[in-house]
Amino acid sequence: MTGIQKDRVRFNVGGKIFETTTTTLAIAGRNSMFGAMFDDNWNLRPNETEEYFIDRNPSCFAVLLDLLRTGELNIPPNMPERLLYREALYYGLIDHVRAARWGQFDGNMLRLAGSVAGRAPGDGTAIRAGPDGGCCVAHGSMVHVYNWMLEEYPPINLDYQRVNDAGWIDSDNIVISACERLGRGDGGMGLFSSSSGDLRYKFQVSHENQVKSYTAGALSFSSDYKIFASCKGRSNEYGIGVWDQVTGKQIDFFYESLGWSLGDADKLQWLQGSNCLLVATLFPRKDNCYISLLDFREKKMVWSWSDMGALITVDEKRVRDAIAMEDTSSICVVNEYEDLGFMDLRSTNGSVRWSSRSRLTKGKMTDEPCYPKLALHEGQLFSSMNDSISVFCGHDWVLTSRLRRSEGGSICDFSIGGDRLFALHSEENVFDIWETPPPPIM
């Protein structure tokens, strides 16, 4: 009993008394406020006669303390979730709340958790999930950034330069690529604060030891802190630029070869296993599609495919998006009817094995189409089509479920990060948040 008494802790939170133990508080972890208070390294030990006063909301504290005790999150009906999230942030318990709030990501179990109204109807460019459960949405020359609680930070304004792509370095930093404005010497790519919207760094392109103005397009990031971007300059700066995330300095440039289109790329994807970069320039940006794998160590295009010269009837096989699947050494492509095609990276003939989904899903293009997009996450393949997202699973990529909501129009882009899927609709420019509910408590 003596040990138990020494383990007890008393809190006065906003005038309400709570008693618990350091054993319970230790579940919060060293990075929490309680870890700072009672970790041995801080030389602070609870005293059974001492009361710790915290000037915060006592109702939220009760919910969070119960979460540490039971692992369950029970939010009272009259408590705003954002209030609880803010209190969880204060105590350093937001990861515990997230773990209890949602189950492990599963495309077949996703449920529509909410929607955020659009800011600029009709011109949504891209949506990108952030590492902390937030997201950013590009609208023309503006990028709207949302935290995990879907509260909007000050927007990033690029002063009428159209945004082409965006990507998260970490929860505090976003890289944005934009079009060059002739005569202004601007455009290119910059690193911005996600919370304040301030420009922290501008990435330069050098050609023959001279800094050049350029348009930056598709972005990708590698695990060894490199940034890749498709680039178009006014002279010979066409290709893929590479920068160091830490220093911001340009460290490489892959110039496009004659007959290929790297500077106009719609999609870049770093392949960790093969240490190569997938570069895809797709229809209708160009009349023909070009997909290649670049090895920057050898400055070599190690695999390539193009539909140049292919027999295509009524454009039914024009590729709209592509994604590499390293586990199966293949590339998946999709056309405007949501037909999936697969190419074997171990084969040099570059033939596409089409798997028709058109009849199965009854896909029809709208008057103002949003072209299909692909994503691969947790071994599941996702493809957007009109106002829905299809989920494919298994060795043969069988259609297992579809995510659809009745408002907002066609999906122009979607992004998956951690435990959330974000879908950006074109007509109302609203974006939806899909989440996996936690498993039932037995």
Phi, psi and chi 1 to 4 in degrees:
 res  aa     phi    psi   chi1   chi2   chi3   chi4
   1 MET       -  -31.2  -66.7  -65.7  -67.3      -
   2 THR   -62.2  -42.6  -55.4      -      -      -
   3 GLY   -62.0  -37.5      -      -      -      -
   4 ILE   -66.7  -40.8  -63.9  175.2      -      -
   5 GLN   -61.6  -42.9  -68.1  -64.0  -42.5      -
   6 LYS   -67.9  -21.0  -71.1 -177.9  178.1  179.7
   7 ASP   -84.3  -11.7 -168.7   37.2      -      -
   8 ARG   -75.5  146.1  -72.2  171.7   60.5 -179.6
   9 VAL  -134.1  140.0 -172.1      -      -      -
  10 ARG  -118.5  131.6  176.1  177.1  -70.4 -172.9
  11 PHE  -118.9  142.8  -69.7  100.1      -      -
  12 ASN  -111.4  104.2 -179.7  -24.3      -      -
  13 VAL  -108.2  109.0 -177.1      -      -      -
  14 GLY    57.9   28.4      -      -      -      -
  15 GLY    96.8   -4.1      -      -      -      -
  16 LYS  -109.7  135.3 -173.2  173.4 -179.2  179.3
  17 ILE   -89.7  133.7  -56.0  -59.4      -      -
  18 PHE  -128.1  142.0  -63.8   86.1      -      -
  19 GLU  -124.1  137.4  -77.8 -163.2    3.6      -
  20 THR  -152.2 -164.4 -174.7      -      -      -
  21 THR  -127.3  159.1   66.0      -      -      -
  22 THR   -67.7  -25.2   53.2      -      -      -
  23 THR   -61.8  -43.8  -57.4      -      -      -
  24 THR   -66.4  -44.0  -64.0      -      -      -
  25 LEU   -65.9  -28.6  -63.1  177.1      -      -
  26 ALA   -63.9  -22.8      -      -      -      -
  27 ILE   -64.1  -24.6  -63.3  171.6      -      -
  28 ALA   -64.8  -26.0      -      -      -      -
  29 GLY    93.3  162.3      -      -      -      -
  30 ARG   -65.2  -26.9  -70.8  174.5  176.5  -99.8
  31 ASN   -83.1   -1.0  -66.5  -32.1      -      -
  32 SER   -86.9  170.8   69.4      -      -      -
  33 MET   -63.5  -36.6 -172.3 -175.7   81.1      -
  34 PHE   -69.0  -33.7  -55.3  118.5      -      -
  35 GLY   -61.5  -40.0      -      -      -      -
  36 ALA   -67.6  -33.9      -      -      -      -
  37 MET   -76.5  -39.5  -68.7  175.2   66.3      -
  38 PHE  -121.1    3.8  -59.0  116.0      -      -
  39 ASP   -68.0  142.7 -171.7  -86.1      -      -
  40 ASP   -57.4  -32.6  -72.0  -18.9      -      -
  41 ASN   -64.4  -19.7  -65.7  -26.5      -      -
  42 TRP   -92.1   -5.0  -70.2   74.6      -      -
  43 ASN    56.7   31.7  -71.9  -37.3      -      -
  44 LEU  -114.5  117.7  -73.1  174.9      -      -
  45 ARG  -119.1  143.7  -65.5  179.7  178.0  -84.6
  46 PRO   -65.1  143.7   24.5  -33.3      -      -
  47 ASN  -117.2  125.4 -173.4  -41.4      -      -
  48 GLU   -63.5  -17.8   61.0 -178.3  -70.7      -
  49 THR   -95.8   -7.3   62.7      -      -      -
  50 GLU   -94.2  143.6 -173.1  173.9   -0.9      -
  51 GLU  -120.3  128.4 -176.6  177.2  -81.6      -
  52 TYR   -97.2  120.2  -62.2   90.6      -      -
  53 PHE   -94.0  130.8  177.9   73.6      -      -
  54 ILE  -127.7  121.0  -56.3  176.2      -      -
  55 ASP   -87.2   69.6 -170.1   17.1      -      -
  56 ARG  -136.0 -177.5  -57.8  -65.2  -67.0 -167.5
  57 ASN   -71.9  118.3 -174.6  -63.0      -      -
  58 PRO   -70.8  -31.7   22.5  -31.4      -      -
  59 SER   -65.1  -42.3  -61.1      -      -      -
  60 CYS   -67.8  -37.9  -68.6      -      -      -
  61 PHE   -60.6  -39.2 -174.1   86.1      -      -
  62 ALA   -62.1  -41.4      -      -      -      -
  63 VAL   -65.3  -43.3  173.1      -      -      -
  64 LEU   -70.5  -36.7  -64.3  171.7      -      -
  65 LEU   -65.8  -39.8 -176.8   57.8      -      -
  66 ASP   -63.7  -35.1 -173.7   59.4      -      -
  67 LEU   -62.2  -41.9  171.4   62.9      -      -
  68 LEU   -67.7  -34.0  -66.6  178.4      -      -
  69 ARG   -73.4  -40.5  -73.2  168.7  171.8  159.8
  70 THR  -115.2  -18.7   66.4      -      -      -
  71 GLY    79.6    5.1      -      -      -      -
  72 GLU  -110.7  143.7  -59.9  173.1   14.2      -
  73 LEU  -109.5  108.4 -177.8   65.3      -      -
  74 ASN  -115.5  102.5  -61.7  -57.4      -      -
  75 ILE   -95.4  121.4  -54.8  176.0      -      -
  76 PRO   -60.3  147.4  -20.7   31.7      -      -
  77 PRO   -58.3  -29.8  -21.2   31.5      -      -
  78 ASN   -90.3    7.1   61.7  -17.4      -      -
  79 MET  -103.3  117.4 -180.0 -180.0  -69.1      -
  80 PRO   -61.9  131.7  -18.6   30.7      -      -
  81 GLU   -61.8  -35.3  -72.6 -165.0   14.9      -
  82 ARG   -65.3  -33.7  -71.9 -169.9  177.0 -175.7
  83 LEU   -63.4  -44.8  173.5   61.4      -      -
  84 LEU   -63.4  -41.1  179.7   66.4      -      -
  85 TYR   -62.4  -40.4  -63.8  160.2      -      -
  86 ARG   -64.6  -40.3  -91.4 -164.7  -72.9  -89.9
  87 GLU   -66.7  -37.9  -67.4  -62.2  -72.3      -
  88 ALA   -63.2  -38.4      -      -      -      -
  89 LEU   -61.9  -41.8  -78.5  169.7      -      -
  90 TYR   -60.7  -43.3  173.5   80.1      -      -
  91 TYR   -84.3   -6.1  -66.7  109.2      -      -
  92 GLY    77.0   30.3      -      -      -      -
  93 LEU  -113.2   13.9  -63.1  175.7      -      -
  94 ILE   -63.4  -34.9 -160.2   69.0      -      -
  95 ASP   -65.8  -35.4  -73.0  -19.4      -      -
  96 HIS   -66.8  -39.2  -68.3  -94.2      -      -
  97 VAL   -64.8  -44.0  171.1      -      -      -
  98 ARG   -63.4  -41.7  -69.1  178.8   64.9 -175.2
  99 ALA   -63.6  -35.6      -      -      -      -
 100 ALA   -82.6  -25.2      -      -      -      -
 101 ARG   -76.7  -35.1 -179.3   70.7  172.4   77.6
 102 TRP  -132.2  152.3  -60.1  -60.3      -      -
 103 GLY   -85.8 -176.9      -      -      -      -
 104 GLN   -65.6  140.8 -175.1  174.7   -4.6      -
 105 PHE   -58.2  129.3 -175.1   92.2      -      -
 106 ASP  -147.6  115.5 -176.7  -13.0      -      -
 107 GLY   -58.7  -26.9      -      -      -      -
 108 ASN   -83.6   -8.3  -66.4  -47.9      -      -
 109 MET  -113.1    2.6  -61.4  -68.8  -68.4      -
 110 LEU   -64.3  141.7  -69.7  172.1      -      -
 111 ARG  -127.9  143.8  -61.4  -68.2 -179.0  -91.8
 112 LEU   -69.0  115.0 -178.4   62.5      -      -
 113 ALA   -95.5  -21.5      -      -      -      -
 114 GLY   170.9  173.9      -      -      -      -
 115 SER  -140.6  149.5  -59.8      -      -      -
 116 VAL  -119.0  127.6  174.7      -      -      -
 117 ALA   -63.0  147.1      -      -      -      -
 118 GLY   -71.9  155.7      -      -      -      -
 119 ARG  -100.5  -27.8  -61.9  -65.7 -176.0 -172.4
 120 ALA  -147.3   90.0      -      -      -      -
 121 PRO   -54.6  130.8  -25.4   35.1      -      -
 122 GLY    94.0   -7.3      -      -      -      -
 123 ASP  -123.7   26.1   68.8  -12.0      -      -
 124 GLY   -60.5  131.3      -      -      -      -
 125 THR  -102.4  -50.4  -55.9      -      -      -
 126 ALA  -158.3  153.3      -      -      -      -
 127 ILE  -129.4  138.2 -170.7  164.6      -      -
 128 ARG  -134.4  123.6  -62.0  -71.1  179.7  -96.8
 129 ALA   -71.6  139.0      -      -      -      -
 130 GLY   -93.6  164.9      -      -      -      -
 131 PRO   -70.3  -17.9   23.9  -32.3      -      -
 132 ASP  -103.9   12.4   62.5  -11.2      -      -
 133 GLY    95.3   -2.7      -      -      -      -
 134 GLY   -89.8 -165.4      -      -      -      -
 135 CYS  -160.2  168.4   70.4      -      -      -
 136 CYS  -131.2  146.4   65.0      -      -      -
 137 VAL  -127.8  125.8 -174.4      -      -      -
 138 ALA   -91.9  127.3      -      -      -      -
 139 HIS  -126.9   98.9  -61.0  -78.5      -      -
 140 GLY    62.8 -112.6      -      -      -      -
 141 SER  -102.8   10.0   61.2      -      -      -
 142 MET  -115.2  146.9  -57.8  -76.9  -73.0      -
 143 VAL  -124.7  118.6  177.0      -      -      -
 144 HIS   -97.1  129.6  -62.3  -86.8      -      -
 145 VAL  -116.0  135.1 -175.0      -      -      -
 146 TYR  -125.9  139.2  -59.9   82.6      -      -
 147 ASN   -84.0 -173.3   63.9   15.6      -      -
 148 TRP   -61.2  -30.3  178.7   74.7      -      -
 149 MET   -85.5    5.2  -65.7  172.4  -76.1      -
 150 LEU    62.7   30.6  -59.9  178.0      -      -
 151 GLU   -89.0  137.0  -63.2  173.0  -37.1      -
 152 GLU   -85.3  132.3 -173.5  175.6    2.1      -
 153 TYR   -81.7  171.4  -70.9  130.1      -      -
 154 PRO   -56.9  132.1  -26.5   34.7      -      -
 155 PRO   -68.1  155.9   23.9  -32.8      -      -
 156 ILE   -93.4  120.0  -59.8  172.0      -      -
 157 ASN  -109.8  119.3 -171.7  -17.0      -      -
 158 LEU   -97.7   18.0  -91.0   68.4      -      -
 159 ASP    55.2   54.8 -169.3   24.2      -      -
 160 TYR    71.6   11.3  -56.5  105.3      -      -
 161 GLN   -88.1  124.7  -59.3  169.9   62.3      -
 162 ARG   -69.6  130.3 -179.6  171.0  176.9   80.3
 163 VAL   -78.2  132.8  174.5      -      -      -
 164 ASN  -100.4  -36.0  -70.2  -40.3      -      -
 165 ASP  -160.3  164.2 -158.5   -4.6      -      -
 166 ALA  -147.9  153.6      -      -      -      -
 167 GLY  -158.0  149.6      -      -      -      -
 168 TRP   -93.3  126.8  -64.4   76.7      -      -
 169 ILE   -76.5  -48.0  -66.5  -69.9      -      -
 170 ASP  -157.0 -171.3   51.2   41.0      -      -
 171 SER   -67.8  -13.5   58.0      -      -      -
 172 ASP  -105.2  -10.6  -62.0  -39.7      -      -
 173 ASN  -135.9  134.3  -64.3  -77.5      -      -
 174 ILE  -124.1  134.9  -64.5  175.5      -      -
 175 VAL   -98.4  132.5  173.6      -      -      -
 176 ILE  -125.9  132.0  -63.8  174.0      -      -
 177 SER  -107.0  144.7   62.8      -      -      -
 178 ALA  -147.0  164.6      -      -      -      -
 179 CYS   -76.3  145.0  -67.9      -      -      -
 180 GLU   -75.0  142.3  173.4 -167.9   13.0      -
 181 ARG  -105.1  118.9  -74.3 -169.5  -64.0  168.2
 182 LEU   -58.2  135.4  -65.8  177.7      -      -
 183 GLY    86.6   -8.8      -      -      -      -
 184 ARG  -105.4  -21.0  -68.0  -70.2  -61.2  -90.9
 185 GLY    68.0   21.2      -      -      -      -
 186 ASP  -109.1 -155.2   50.9   18.2      -      -
 187 GLY    87.3 -160.4      -      -      -      -
 188 GLY    85.1 -130.4      -      -      -      -
 189 MET  -146.2  139.0 -164.4  168.9   69.5      -
 190 GLY  -139.4  157.6      -      -      -      -
 191 LEU  -103.6  125.8  178.4   70.1      -      -
 192 PHE  -123.1  150.5  -66.6   81.8      -      -
 193 SER   -72.6  128.8  163.7      -      -      -
 194 SER   -69.8  -30.6   60.5      -      -      -
 195 SER   -87.5  -34.5   57.6      -      -      -
 196 SER  -105.1  -21.8   68.9      -      -      -
 197 GLY    82.3    4.1      -      -      -      -
 198 ASP   -75.0  143.4  -66.4  -24.7      -      -
 199 LEU   -75.0  123.5  175.3   64.4      -      -
 200 ARG  -101.9  -29.6  -70.4  178.1  167.6  171.1
 201 TYR  -160.7  143.3 -168.4   85.0      -      -
 202 LYS  -115.0  127.5 -168.7  166.1 -176.9  179.7
 203 PHE   -86.9  127.0  -60.0   91.8      -      -
 204 GLN   -98.6  152.7  -54.8  -73.2   -4.1      -
 205 VAL  -113.9  126.8  163.2      -      -      -
 206 SER  -112.1  136.9  -64.8      -      -      -
 207 HIS  -133.5  120.9  178.5   66.7      -      -
 208 GLU    53.5   45.5  -64.8  179.6  -12.9      -
 209 ASN    65.1   19.9  -63.7  -38.3      -      -
 210 GLN  -123.3  135.0  -69.5 -173.5  -22.0      -
 211 VAL   -73.8  130.9  174.6      -      -      -
 212 LYS  -117.3  148.9  -59.4  -71.0 -174.3  176.3
 213 SER   -81.4  143.7  178.8      -      -      -
 214 TYR  -156.1  162.6   67.8  103.1      -      -
 215 THR  -100.2  129.1  -73.8      -      -      -
 216 ALA  -103.1  139.5      -      -      -      -
 217 GLY  -115.7 -117.0      -      -      -      -
 218 ALA   -65.1  147.0      -      -      -      -
 219 LEU  -120.5  153.6  -64.2  169.6      -      -
 220 SER  -154.2  157.5 -175.8      -      -      -
 221 PHE  -132.6  143.1  -53.9   88.4      -      -
 222 SER  -108.5  163.7   67.7      -      -      -
 223 SER   -71.0  -17.0   57.4      -      -      -
 224 ASP   -99.0   31.8   58.1  -11.6      -      -
 225 TYR    66.1   40.8  -54.8  104.6      -      -
 226 LYS  -110.1  147.8  -67.7 -173.4  179.6   69.4
 227 ILE  -113.8  129.7  -55.7  171.8      -      -
 228 PHE  -113.0  140.5  -59.6   86.5      -      -
 229 ALA  -149.1  139.5      -      -      -      -
 230 SER   -74.4  141.2   57.9      -      -      -
 231 CYS  -134.2  141.7  -59.6      -      -      -
 232 LYS  -131.7  119.6  -68.9 -166.8  -58.4 -179.0
 233 GLY  -107.8 -169.2      -      -      -      -
 234 ARG   -91.0  -17.3  -60.0 -175.4 -163.4  176.9
 235 SER  -121.0  -97.4   51.2      -      -      -
 236 ASN  -108.3   11.4  -66.1  -40.9      -      -
 237 GLU   -86.4   58.3  -51.2   84.3   47.6      -
 238 TYR  -109.9  124.8  -79.3   77.4      -      -
 239 GLY   153.0 -149.1      -      -      -      -
 240 ILE  -117.7  118.8  -52.9  -63.4      -      -
 241 GLY   -91.5  152.5      -      -      -      -
 242 VAL  -131.1  132.5 -171.4      -      -      -
 243 TRP  -128.4  154.5  -68.6  -97.2      -      -
 244 ASP   -85.1  125.8 -172.8  -60.9      -      -
 245 GLN   -63.0  -33.5  -73.1 -175.1   21.9      -
 246 VAL   -77.5  -48.4  178.9      -      -      -
 247 THR   -92.7  -22.1   65.3      -      -      -
 248 GLY    80.1    2.6      -      -      -      -
 249 LYS   -85.9  145.0  -57.0  -59.3 -178.5 -176.0
 250 GLN   -69.5  129.7  179.9 -174.2  -26.1      -
 251 ILE  -118.4   -8.4   54.9  177.5      -      -
 252 ASP  -166.4  163.0 -151.5  -15.4      -      -
 253 PHE  -154.8  126.5 -160.4   95.0      -      -
 254 PHE  -104.3  105.6 -164.1  110.9      -      -
 255 TYR   -77.5  137.0  -68.6   92.0      -      -
 256 GLU   -71.3  141.4   67.1  178.1   50.2      -
 257 SER   -85.1  163.8   55.5      -      -      -
 258 LEU   -59.4  131.5 -173.2   64.0      -      -
 259 GLY    89.3   -2.7      -      -      -      -
 260 TRP  -116.5  163.8  -80.2   82.4      -      -
 261 SER  -131.1   87.2 -175.4      -      -      -
 262 LEU   -93.5  -36.8  -57.3 -179.4      -      -
 263 GLY   -66.1  -22.7      -      -      -      -
 264 ASP   -97.1   13.8  -77.4  -53.5      -      -
 265 ALA   -55.5  137.1      -      -      -      -
 266 ASP   -88.5  -25.2  -58.5   88.0      -      -
 267 LYS  -144.0  129.7 -179.6   79.5  163.6  -83.7
 268 LEU  -122.7  141.7  -58.7 -177.3      -      -
 269 GLN  -147.8  121.3  178.7 -169.9   -7.2      -
 270 TRP   -82.2  130.1  176.4 -108.1      -      -
 271 LEU  -105.4  106.6  -51.1 -176.0      -      -
 272 GLN   -64.3  -41.4 -177.5   64.8   30.4      -
 273 GLY   -65.7  -42.4      -      -      -      -
 274 SER   -96.0   -3.7   59.4      -      -      -
 275 ASN    57.2   38.7 -152.5   42.4      -      -
 276 CYS  -127.1  165.1  -69.5      -      -      -
 277 LEU  -114.9  124.5 -177.0   74.1      -      -
 278 LEU   -78.7  129.3  169.3   76.1      -      -
 279 VAL  -125.2  121.6 -177.7      -      -      -
 280 ALA  -127.4  122.2      -      -      -      -
 281 THR  -112.6  118.8  -53.9      -      -      -
 282 LEU  -118.9  161.2  -52.2  164.4      -      -
 283 PHE   -71.9  139.1 -174.8   84.8      -      -
 284 PRO   -99.5   12.2   35.5  -34.3      -      -
 285 ARG   -57.7  -40.0 -176.8 -175.5  -67.3  -90.4
 286 LYS  -124.3  155.3  -67.0  -71.1 -174.4  178.9
 287 ASP   -64.0  -26.1  -70.7  -23.4      -      -
 288 ASN  -123.0  160.5  -67.6   96.4      -      -
 289 CYS  -102.3  143.0  -53.1      -      -      -
 290 TYR  -133.5  125.0  -54.7   86.8      -      -
 291 ILE  -129.6  132.5  -57.6  174.9      -      -
 292 SER  -148.3  160.4   56.8      -      -      -
 293 LEU  -113.5  126.7  -70.3 -175.3      -      -
 294 LEU  -108.3  131.6  -52.8 -177.1      -      -
 295 ASP  -104.6  107.6 -173.2  -28.9      -      -
 296 PHE   -75.2  -21.8  -78.6   80.6      -      -
 297 ARG   -68.4  -39.7  -64.2  165.6  -58.3  179.2
 298 GLU  -101.2    1.2  -61.1 -176.2    7.6      -
 299 LYS    50.4   54.6  -76.7  -67.0 -171.6  -61.2
 300 LYS  -141.1  142.5 -175.4  178.8  178.4 -177.2
 301 MET   -87.6  107.0 -172.0 -179.8  -68.4      -
 302 VAL   -90.9  -14.2  -65.6      -      -      -
 303 TRP  -155.9  142.7 -176.1   92.9      -      -
 304 SER  -153.5  154.4   61.4      -      -      -
 305 TRP  -149.6  142.0  171.7   86.8      -      -
 306 SER  -146.1  149.3  173.1      -      -      -
 307 ASP   -90.1   11.7   63.7    1.4      -      -
 308 MET   -57.3  122.3 -177.5   81.1   69.6      -
 309 GLY    82.7   -2.4      -      -      -      -
 310 ALA   -73.3  150.1      -      -      -      -
 311 LEU   -80.8  104.8  -64.0  175.9      -      -
 312 ILE  -121.9  123.7  -59.7  175.1      -      -
 313 THR  -100.7  132.5   58.1      -      -      -
 314 VAL    42.7   37.1  -64.5      -      -      -
 315 ASP    55.9   23.1  -69.8  -15.7      -      -
 316 GLU   -70.8  -13.5   67.7  178.4   89.5      -
 317 LYS  -116.6   19.8  -67.1  -65.1 -176.2  -87.0
 318 ARG   -65.3  127.2  -68.3  -64.2 -163.9 -168.9
 319 VAL   -80.8  129.6  171.5      -      -      -
 320 ARG  -104.2  -26.8  -54.4  -64.5 -168.4 -179.8
 321 ASP  -155.3  161.0 -160.0    7.0      -      -
 322 ALA  -147.1  148.0      -      -      -      -
 323 ILE  -149.4  137.4 -169.2  166.4      -      -
 324 ALA   -87.8  140.6      -      -      -      -
 325 MET  -121.6   96.0  -58.5 -175.2  -67.6      -
 326 GLU   -64.4  -32.6  -73.4 -164.3  -87.7      -
 327 ASP   -60.4  -31.0  -70.8  -15.1      -      -
 328 THR  -111.5    9.2   56.9      -      -      -
 329 SER    49.4   49.3  -62.7      -      -      -
 330 SER  -142.9  165.5   60.8      -      -      -
 331 ILE  -119.6  130.7  -70.7  178.6      -      -
 332 CYS  -100.7  135.0  176.9      -      -      -
 333 VAL  -125.2  161.7  -64.8      -      -      -
 334 VAL  -138.7  142.5   63.3      -      -      -
 335 ASN  -104.2 -175.3   67.7    7.4      -      -
 336 GLU   -71.4  -11.3   64.7 -176.1   36.7      -
 337 TYR  -100.5   10.6  -58.1  102.7      -      -
 338 GLU    66.2   24.2 -153.8 -173.7   17.3      -
 339 ASP   -72.7  131.3  -66.9  -33.4      -      -
 340 LEU   -93.9  138.0  -62.8 -178.7      -      -
 341 GLY  -124.5  150.1      -      -      -      -
 342 PHE  -131.0  136.5  -62.2   89.6      -      -
 343 MET  -123.5  135.9  -69.6 -178.2  -80.2      -
 344 ASP   -85.7  119.9 -168.5  -21.7      -      -
 345 LEU   -69.0  -16.9  -71.5  172.9      -      -
 346 ARG   -85.4   -6.1  -65.7  160.6  -64.0 -169.8
 347 SER  -104.3  145.4  172.8      -      -      -
 348 THR   -99.7   -5.8   56.8      -      -      -
 349 ASN   -82.0  -14.6   61.3   13.6      -      -
 350 GLY    65.8   24.8      -      -      -      -
 351 SER   -80.4  148.7   60.0      -      -      -
 352 VAL  -103.0  128.3 -177.1      -      -      -
 353 ARG   -98.3  105.3  175.8  175.6   56.0   85.3
 354 TRP   -84.8  137.9  -71.8   98.3      -      -
 355 SER  -119.5  102.0  175.2      -      -      -
 356 SER   -69.0  125.3  177.0      -      -      -
 357 ARG  -111.5   -5.6  -51.5  -76.3  176.7 -178.4
 358 SER   -58.5  -48.2  -53.4      -      -      -
 359 ARG   -69.8  -33.6  -67.6 -174.3  -60.6  -84.4
 360 LEU   -69.8  -43.6  178.0   63.7      -      -
 361 THR   -98.1   -5.1   59.9      -      -      -
 362 LYS    53.3   42.9  -64.2 -178.2  173.3   61.3
 363 GLY   -69.6  130.2      -      -      -      -
 364 LYS  -133.3  139.2  -64.9 -179.4  179.7  178.1
 365 MET   -77.8  142.0  -65.9  -58.1  -70.4      -
 366 THR   -80.9  172.8   57.4      -      -      -
 367 ASP   -61.2  -38.3  -67.1  -24.1      -      -
 368 GLU  -118.8   87.1  -64.1 -177.3    3.1      -
 369 PRO   -72.2  147.5   28.0  -35.4      -      -
 370 CYS  -106.0  119.2  -75.3      -      -      -
 371 TYR   -70.4  147.0  -60.9  120.8      -      -
 372 PRO   -58.8  146.8  -22.8   33.6      -      -
 373 LYS  -124.8  152.4  -62.5  -69.9  179.1   69.6
 374 LEU  -118.2  150.7  -66.2  170.0      -      -
 375 ALA  -150.1  149.1      -      -      -      -
 376 LEU  -124.4  125.6 -170.3   67.6      -      -
 377 HIS  -152.0  129.8 -167.3   76.9      -      -
 378 GLU    52.1   38.5  -57.3  -68.1  -17.0      -
 379 GLY    76.7    9.6      -      -      -      -
 380 GLN  -116.1  145.2  -63.5  176.1  -37.3      -
 381 LEU  -105.6  133.2 -178.5   63.7      -      -
 382 PHE  -120.7  139.6  -61.3   78.2      -      -
 383 SER  -141.4  124.9  173.8      -      -      -
 384 SER   -87.1  147.8   61.8      -      -      -
 385 MET  -155.6  118.5  177.3   69.4 -178.4      -
 386 ASN    53.9 -117.7  -66.9  -21.7      -      -
 387 ASP  -102.7   18.7   62.2  -12.1      -      -
 388 SER  -139.9  165.2   66.0      -      -      -
 389 ILE  -125.0  125.3  -63.4  174.2      -      -
 390 SER   -92.6  144.7  -61.7      -      -      -
 391 VAL  -114.9  126.3 -175.4      -      -      -
 392 PHE  -117.8  138.8  -57.1   95.7      -      -
 393 CYS  -137.3  164.1  -60.9      -      -      -
 394 GLY    85.8  174.2      -      -      -      -
 395 HIS   -62.2  -35.2  177.6   72.5      -      -
 396 ASP   -97.6    9.1  -64.9  -34.4      -      -
 397 TRP    50.9   66.1  -60.2  113.8      -      -
 398 VAL   -82.8  138.0  175.5      -      -      -
 399 LEU   -67.4  118.1  176.5   65.2      -      -
 400 THR  -112.5  -23.9   53.0      -      -      -
 401 SER  -165.4  164.7   61.6      -      -      -
 402 ARG  -134.5  138.6  -56.3 -162.9   88.4 -175.5
 403 LEU  -102.3  122.6  -47.7  176.7      -      -
 404 ARG  -147.6  142.1  176.2 -172.6  -79.5  121.8
 405 ARG  -130.9  160.4   83.8  179.9 -161.8  101.2
 406 SER   -85.9  -12.8   58.5      -      -      -
 407 GLU  -121.3  161.6  -58.8  173.0    2.7      -
 408 GLY   102.8  -16.8      -      -      -      -
 409 GLY    83.6 -165.7      -      -      -      -
 410 SER   -65.8  152.4  -63.0      -      -      -
 411 ILE   -87.8  118.1  -64.9  171.8      -      -
 412 CYS   -92.7  -18.9   60.0      -      -      -
 413 ASP  -165.5  154.7 -162.9   17.4      -      -
 414 PHE  -147.7  161.1   71.7   97.6      -      -
 415 SER  -151.6  143.8 -179.2      -      -      -
 416 ILE  -118.4  132.8  -56.7  171.3      -      -
 417 GLY  -149.3  121.4      -      -      -      -
 418 GLY    61.5 -112.5      -      -      -      -
 419 ASP  -108.6   19.2   43.5   30.3      -      -
 420 ARG  -135.6  149.5  -79.2  174.2  164.0  169.7
 421 LEU  -118.7  127.8 -178.0  150.0      -      -
 422 PHE  -108.9  131.3  -63.3   92.3      -      -
 423 ALA  -123.5  124.1      -      -      -      -
 424 LEU   -99.9  121.1  176.9   62.9      -      -
 425 HIS   -94.4  148.4  -65.4  -99.0      -      -
 426 SER   -84.4  -44.5   61.8      -      -      -
 427 GLU   -68.0  -50.0  -67.6  177.6   14.4      -
 428 GLU   -98.2   -5.9  -58.6  -62.3  -29.1      -
 429 ASN    56.3   30.3 -131.9  -10.0      -      -
 430 VAL   -86.2  148.5   63.3      -      -      -
 431 PHE  -120.7  142.2   69.3   84.8      -      -
 432 ASP  -100.7  151.4  -62.0  -32.2      -      -
 433 ILE  -118.0  118.1  -55.3   98.1      -      -
 434 TRP  -107.9  134.8  -63.9   80.6      -      -
 435 GLU  -135.6  155.5  -61.0  166.3   -9.0      -
 436 THR   -92.8  119.5  -56.0      -      -      -
 437 PRO   -67.3  155.1   24.2  -32.0      -      -
 438 PRO   -68.7  155.1   24.6  -32.7      -      -
 439 PRO   -65.4  152.1   23.1  -31.9      -      -
 440 PRO   -63.7  147.2   23.4  -33.7      -      -
 441 ILE   -82.2  122.9  -60.1  170.5      -      -
 442 MET   -78.5      -  -58.0  -57.2  -69.7      -
